[in-house]
Amino acid sequence: MAVDLTGNSRTAGKNQFRGSNQPGAPGGLARYVLAATLARSADGGAVVAIVLLATTSGASGWVAGLLGACITAPHLFGPLIARSLDTAKDGRTVIAWACIVHGATLAAAVLLFPVTPPIVPGLLLIVSGLVGPLLTGGISSRLAAIAGPERSSQRRAQGWDVATYGISGTIGPSLVAAVSAWANPATAALILAGATFLAAAVVRLLPYMPPATVAAEVPRPGRTLLMMISNGPLRRTLYMTVVVALSVAALPITAVASTGELGVAPAAAGILTAAYGLGGLLGSAGVMIRPLRTDADPLMTWLAAAVGIALCGTALAGTFPTAVAAFACAGVLNSYFFAATLAARSEYAPPAARGQVFVWIGALKITAGSAGTAMAGALIVPVTRLPLYLAFGLIILAVVASIVDRYRSRI
């Protein structure tokens, strides 16, 4: 049996549920939300804990930064191990082991940091970072087995998935800050490691989804990437996700830099970023209450344009209250856009490469976000709002490219 990597993926996406013994199983979504939140909180908070551990231990800034990079940079190579999600008889086992490896290597790095040269915890953190994408995009690839084949239930579940990213992005760093103040960063990191072990147990309780094909027919990572580039909807999902992630990464940097122009104290930047985060949670709640109905491919284009306009609005905001509203609006729209990209990955990815598609796009999104933060930091000095104007222009270019791309695909 040959695996079609370029055919009608929407039909294939529906067929994947045949033979699944528990699609839409009662309680499956609740277990998914718990597992995803635990795993992603640990993944998101680990870098904060490691940097705090290094700096409070008297290490130099470059050592702290290097150790932080050891756990974040390897995410880009996550797709090289993501094939195991599609070849395994039970993908839950792969994700559960990824959680265990992430937690074990993080704990070992923390415990060995005071007694070994930095290279030892650095190597352990690289291993932890390599499996990180399986805790983000990898877990998302299991959502289809939980929500069931109906598009409305899929879209509603994707709203929950977006919420887990927002919640864990807040819980992880906040937990590290609180525990570090109460005890120390090492304790905070060990708690995060424990959370991944608990996540591994919950992942094993998720509904089972049988493999879409035999392991020998699952494409290699390079071939999967080429398939994504040659498949119109997945290609647009890929570059739209990367461009928007690169662009919204400028918001936290701009929030800090623009407080002077807005006439507020520097600490008020936290209110702006909190408004963005709250907007993201409101957006995910909106998707849960009223699932997206339009086809994911064109929907991504228009939601990306809306995010770009919102970023332009944050740049034009002349008062603090309007800036807060603009940041919140950007958070809402970005959550809707994120939900649309999750829908696109789910509906257009061939079942034989589903896990790899989720991890590829997730890994490139994280990389783009890191690059966007660095670029915003470099460009913020000449003109405070320059990164946001450039982000708006970049998104509009991507929107136009996607419209032309889709039109040419129909000819």
Secondary structure, 3 states (H helix, E strand, C coil): CCCCCCCCHHHHHHHCCCCCCCCCCCCHHHHHHHHHHHHHHHHHHHHHHHHHHHHHCCCCHHHHHHHHHHHHHHHHHCHHHHHHHHHCCCHHHHHHHHHHHHHHHHHHHHHHCCCCCCHHHHHHHHHHHHHHHHHHHHHHCCCHHHHCCCHHHHHHHHHHHHHHHHHHHHHHHHHHHHHHHHCCHHHHHHHHHHHHHHHHHHHCCCCCCCCCCCHHHCCCHHHHHHHHHHCHHHHHHHHHHHHHHHHHCHHHHHHHHCHHHHCCCHHHHHHHHHHHHHHHHHHHHHHHHCCCCCCHHHHHHHHHHHHHHHHHHHHHCCCHHHHHHHHHHHHHHHHHHHHHHHHHHHHHCCHHHHHHHHHHHHHHHHHHHHHHHHHHHHHCCCCCCHHHHHHHHHHHHHHHHHHHHHHHHHC
